[in-house]
Amino acid sequence: MTISLSILARRAGPLLAASLLALSLGTAASGAAEAPQPPRQKWSFAGALGTFDQAQLQRGFQVYKEVCSACHSMTLVRFRNLAEPGGPGYSANQVKALAATYQVKDGPNDSGEMFERPGRPADAFPAPFPNDKAAAAANGGKAPPDFSVLAKARTYERGFPWFVTDVMPFVGYSEQGVDYIHALLVGYEEAPKGMDVPEGTHYNKYYPGHLIAMPNPISDGQVTYPKTDKGEPVVPETVDQYAKDVAAFMAWAAEPHMVARKALGFRVILFLIVLSALLYYVKKRIWADVGGEVHGLQPELHKAY
């Protein structure tokens, strides 16, 4: 009886595994049908050697300043970060002038009272609301998330074959967050026929569950970009372009020293390659004579080695 049960278990094992695999694939397929995967975009900063596009960061900051900053804070980023290497590339004077356009709460003063003053480069970007409760009350009961690390906090599952290429050297892809942000901003559509959209919510193709409290924040032509010599925008003033630019800016805000980190990592890898070659050469030189002595021993002793 024990042998029969053992044989049955061995035969049922592959069948059970196949059933679980089919079930998981069916669940994944149904989930994918409910929530389409955000399209993978081309980003200049993707990969081990990627860098930020300075012009794109400046456009993304413009979109944030003119549109997103009315609701979303960015409290972990300071004005001076905009002038640091690897970022949008503003000058120190430009940052100083920009900071002065903001009013920052400070204090207490000698009278023990808080007061407002013009911003300084060392200040963080002021939040649009005094606290989370005020932000939630002004936005339908839910406070808008902070922009500082949102590009790193958002992601989505990626199936075969992307999970293989994501971990390959010099191809590693970790931009799912900015892909999702771009998709979310371009995903506002009319709800499918028969779908009930409660008051205060909006249909978005890429948002989990499709019902999002944030209304469509941007439209074509809403932000005026710098013009060329012919008076034409340097890039299209469309929702798709706005979404790409502000998503790239959010990626920089979440990791402002990314370019320096990648440069350091490349130098370390190069150093380790050279060091490995030197160590191999030294090993061969040191043990070359020892190998000759071993081969020159008497047969009896040589066998012992």
C-alpha positions as CSV (number, residue, x, y, z in Angstrom):
1,M,0.0,0.0,0.0
2,T,2.9,2.3,0.8
3,I,4.5,1.6,-2.5
4,S,1.3,2.4,-4.4
5,L,0.8,5.7,-2.6
6,S,4.4,6.6,-3.4
7,I,4.0,5.8,-7.1
8,L,0.7,7.8,-7.1
9,A,2.4,10.8,-5.5
10,R,5.2,10.7,-8.1
11,R,2.8,10.5,-11.0
12,A,0.4,13.2,-9.5
13,G,3.3,15.7,-8.8
14,P,3.9,16.8,-12.5
15,L,0.1,16.9,-13.0
16,L,-0.4,19.1,-10.0
17,A,2.5,21.4,-11.0
18,A,1.0,21.7,-14.5
19,S,-2.4,22.5,-13.1
20,L,-1.0,25.2,-10.8
21,L,1.0,26.7,-13.7
22,A,-2.1,26.8,-15.9
23,L,-4.1,28.4,-13.0
24,S,-1.4,31.1,-12.5
25,L,-1.2,31.8,-16.2
26,G,-5.0,32.2,-16.4
27,T,-5.0,34.5,-13.4
28,A,-2.2,36.6,-14.9
29,A,-4.0,36.8,-18.2
30,S,-7.3,37.9,-16.6
31,G,-5.4,40.5,-14.5
32,A,-3.7,41.8,-17.6
33,A,-7.0,42.1,-19.3
34,E,-8.3,44.2,-16.5
35,A,-5.3,46.4,-16.2
36,P,-3.2,46.9,-19.3
37,Q,0.5,47.0,-18.7
38,P,2.0,50.4,-19.2
39,P,4.0,50.6,-22.5
40,R,7.7,50.6,-22.1
41,Q,9.2,54.0,-23.1
42,K,12.6,55.0,-24.2
43,W,14.4,57.0,-21.6
44,S,17.9,58.6,-21.9
45,F,18.7,57.6,-18.3
46,A,17.8,53.9,-18.7
47,G,20.6,51.3,-18.4
48,A,23.9,51.3,-16.7
49,L,25.3,54.1,-18.8
50,G,22.2,56.3,-19.2
51,T,22.2,60.0,-18.3
52,F,19.5,62.6,-17.9
53,D,18.5,64.8,-20.8
54,Q,19.1,68.3,-19.3
55,A,16.6,70.0,-21.7
56,Q,13.9,67.4,-20.8
57,L,14.5,67.9,-17.1
58,Q,14.0,71.7,-17.5
59,R,10.7,71.1,-19.4
60,G,9.6,68.5,-16.8
61,F,10.3,71.0,-14.1
62,Q,8.2,73.6,-16.0
63,V,5.3,71.2,-16.1
64,Y,5.6,70.4,-12.4
65,K,5.8,74.1,-11.5
66,E,2.9,75.2,-13.7
67,V,0.6,72.2,-13.3
68,C,1.5,69.6,-10.6
69,S,2.8,71.9,-7.8
70,A,-0.7,73.1,-7.2
71,C,-1.5,69.8,-5.5
72,H,1.7,67.8,-5.1
73,S,4.5,68.6,-2.8
74,M,8.2,67.8,-3.4
75,T,9.6,68.3,0.1
76,L,12.7,66.2,-0.2
77,V,14.1,68.3,-3.1
78,R,15.8,71.6,-2.4
79,F,16.2,74.5,-4.8
80,R,19.9,74.2,-4.9
81,N,19.6,70.6,-6.3
82,L,18.5,72.2,-9.5
83,A,22.0,73.6,-10.0
84,E,23.9,70.4,-9.1
85,P,25.8,68.3,-11.8
86,G,23.6,65.7,-13.5
87,G,20.4,67.7,-13.0
88,P,18.4,70.3,-15.0
89,G,21.5,72.5,-15.3
90,Y,20.3,75.8,-13.9
91,S,22.9,78.3,-12.8
92,A,23.3,79.4,-9.2
93,N,21.8,82.8,-10.0
94,Q,18.8,81.2,-11.7
95,V,18.2,79.0,-8.6
96,K,18.5,82.0,-6.3
97,A,16.0,84.0,-8.3
98,L,13.6,81.0,-8.5
99,A,13.8,80.4,-4.8
100,A,13.0,84.1,-4.1
101,T,9.6,83.7,-5.9
102,Y,8.4,81.3,-3.2
103,Q,7.3,82.2,0.4
104,V,8.7,79.9,3.0
105,K,7.5,79.6,6.6
106,D,10.2,80.2,9.1
107,G,10.7,81.0,12.7
108,P,10.0,81.5,15.5
109,N,11.2,85.1,15.6
110,D,12.2,87.0,18.7
111,S,8.5,87.3,19.5
112,G,8.0,83.6,19.3
113,E,5.9,83.8,16.2
114,M,6.3,82.0,12.8
115,F,6.7,84.2,9.8
116,E,7.1,83.9,6.0
117,R,10.1,85.0,4.1
118,P,11.4,84.7,0.5
119,G,12.9,81.3,-0.3
120,R,16.6,80.6,-0.4
121,P,18.5,78.0,-2.4
122,A,19.0,75.8,0.7
123,D,15.2,75.6,1.3
124,A,13.0,72.7,0.2
125,F,10.2,73.2,-2.2
126,P,7.2,74.5,-0.1
127,A,4.2,72.2,0.1
128,P,1.0,73.5,-1.4
129,F,-1.0,72.6,1.8
130,P,0.0,73.2,5.4
131,N,-0.6,69.5,6.3
132,D,-1.9,66.2,5.0
133,K,-5.4,66.7,6.4
134,A,-5.7,70.1,4.6
135,A,-4.5,68.4,1.4
136,A,-7.0,65.6,1.8
137,A,-9.9,68.0,2.5
138,A,-9.1,70.0,-0.7
139,N,-8.8,66.9,-2.9
140,G,-11.8,64.7,-2.2
141,G,-10.6,63.1,1.0
142,K,-7.2,61.8,-0.1
143,A,-3.9,63.8,0.1
144,P,-2.0,63.8,-3.2
145,P,1.3,61.9,-2.9
146,D,4.6,63.7,-2.6
147,F,6.6,63.9,-5.8
148,S,10.0,63.4,-4.2
149,V,10.4,59.7,-4.6
150,L,7.2,58.8,-6.4
151,A,9.0,57.5,-9.5
152,K,10.8,54.9,-7.3
153,A,7.7,54.0,-5.3
154,R,5.5,53.1,-8.3
155,T,6.1,50.0,-10.4
156,Y,4.3,47.1,-12.1
157,E,4.8,43.4,-12.8
158,R,6.7,42.6,-16.0
159,G,6.6,39.1,-17.4
160,F,8.7,37.1,-19.8
161,P,11.0,38.0,-21.5
162,W,11.4,41.4,-19.9
163,F,12.4,40.1,-16.4
164,V,15.5,38.4,-18.1
165,T,16.7,41.6,-19.9
166,D,16.1,43.7,-16.8
167,V,19.0,42.0,-14.9
168,M,21.5,41.8,-17.8
169,P,24.7,43.9,-17.4
170,F,24.5,47.2,-19.2
171,V,20.9,46.6,-20.1
172,G,19.3,46.5,-16.6
173,Y,15.9,48.3,-16.7
174,S,14.5,49.9,-13.5
175,E,12.3,52.6,-15.1
176,Q,8.9,50.9,-14.5
177,G,8.0,53.8,-12.2
178,V,8.3,56.4,-14.9
179,D,6.7,54.2,-17.4
180,Y,3.7,53.9,-15.1
181,I,3.6,57.7,-14.5
182,H,3.6,58.4,-18.2
183,A,0.9,55.8,-18.8
184,L,-1.2,57.2,-16.0
185,L,-1.1,60.8,-17.4
186,V,-2.1,59.7,-20.9
187,G,-4.5,57.0,-19.8
188,Y,-7.6,59.2,-19.2
189,E,-10.4,58.1,-21.4
190,E,-14.2,57.8,-21.6
191,A,-15.4,54.9,-19.5
192,P,-16.5,51.8,-21.4
193,K,-20.2,51.6,-22.1
194,G,-22.1,50.2,-19.1
195,M,-19.3,51.0,-16.6
196,D,-20.5,53.0,-13.6
197,V,-18.1,55.9,-12.6
198,P,-19.0,57.3,-9.2
199,E,-19.1,61.0,-8.6
200,G,-15.6,62.3,-7.8
201,T,-13.8,59.6,-9.7
202,H,-12.5,59.4,-13.2
203,Y,-11.8,56.6,-15.6
204,N,-8.1,55.8,-16.4
205,K,-7.1,52.8,-18.5
206,Y,-3.8,52.2,-16.6
207,Y,-4.8,52.9,-13.0
208,P,-5.5,49.8,-10.9
209,G,-9.2,49.4,-10.8
210,H,-9.5,52.1,-13.5
211,L,-11.2,54.6,-11.1
212,I,-9.0,57.4,-9.9
213,A,-9.8,60.5,-7.8
214,M,-7.4,62.8,-9.6
215,P,-9.0,64.4,-12.6
216,N,-7.1,64.7,-15.8
217,P,-4.5,67.3,-14.9
218,I,-3.2,68.4,-18.3
219,S,-4.3,68.9,-21.9
220,D,-2.6,69.7,-25.2
221,G,-1.1,73.2,-25.4
222,Q,-1.5,73.8,-21.6
223,V,2.2,74.5,-21.0
224,T,4.1,76.7,-23.4
225,Y,7.6,75.4,-24.1
226,P,10.6,77.4,-25.3
227,K,10.5,78.2,-29.0
228,T,13.0,77.8,-31.8
229,D,14.3,80.6,-33.9
230,K,11.4,80.0,-36.2
231,G,8.9,80.5,-33.4
232,E,8.0,76.8,-33.2
233,P,8.1,74.8,-29.9
234,V,11.3,72.8,-29.5
235,V,9.1,69.7,-28.9
236,P,5.3,69.0,-29.4
237,E,3.1,70.6,-26.8
238,T,1.0,67.5,-26.3
239,V,-0.1,65.5,-23.3
240,D,2.2,62.6,-24.4
241,Q,5.3,64.9,-24.4
242,Y,4.2,66.7,-21.1
243,A,3.9,63.2,-19.5
244,K,7.3,62.1,-20.7
245,D,9.0,65.3,-19.5
246,V,7.4,65.4,-16.1
247,A,8.0,61.7,-15.6
248,A,11.7,62.2,-16.4
249,F,11.9,65.1,-14.0
250,M,10.3,62.9,-11.3
251,A,12.9,60.2,-11.9
252,W,15.6,62.8,-11.3
253,A,13.9,64.1,-8.2
254,A,13.9,60.6,-6.8
255,E,17.6,60.1,-7.5
256,P,19.3,63.4,-8.2
257,H,22.8,61.9,-8.0
258,M,22.1,59.0,-10.4
259,V,24.7,60.1,-13.0
260,A,27.5,60.4,-10.4
261,R,26.6,57.0,-9.0
262,K,26.7,55.3,-12.5
263,A,30.0,57.0,-13.3
264,L,31.5,55.8,-10.0
265,G,30.2,52.3,-10.6
266,F,31.7,52.2,-14.1
267,R,35.1,53.3,-12.7
268,V,34.9,50.6,-10.0
269,I,34.1,47.9,-12.5
270,L,36.9,49.0,-14.8
271,F,39.3,49.0,-11.8
272,L,38.3,45.5,-10.8
273,I,38.8,44.2,-14.3
274,V,42.3,45.7,-14.5
275,L,43.1,44.4,-10.9
276,S,41.9,40.9,-11.9
277,A,44.2,40.9,-14.9
278,L,47.2,42.1,-12.8
279,L,46.5,39.5,-10.1
280,Y,46.4,36.7,-12.7
281,Y,49.7,37.9,-14.2
282,V,51.4,38.1,-10.8
283,K,50.1,34.6,-9.9
284,K,51.5,33.2,-13.1
285,R,54.9,34.8,-12.5
286,I,55.2,33.7,-8.9
287,W,54.2,30.1,-9.5
288,A,56.0,29.6,-12.8
289,D,59.3,28.5,-11.2
290,V,57.5,26.3,-8.7
291,G,55.8,24.5,-11.5
292,G,59.2,23.9,-13.2
293,E,60.7,22.4,-10.0
294,V,57.8,20.1,-9.6
295,H,58.1,18.7,-13.1
296,G,61.9,18.3,-12.6
297,L,61.6,16.0,-9.5
298,Q,62.4,12.4,-9.5
299,P,59.6,10.2,-10.7
300,E,58.9,8.8,-7.2
301,L,58.5,12.3,-5.7
302,H,56.7,13.7,-8.8
303,K,54.0,11.1,-8.3
304,A,53.6,12.3,-4.7
305,Y,52.8,15.8,-6.1
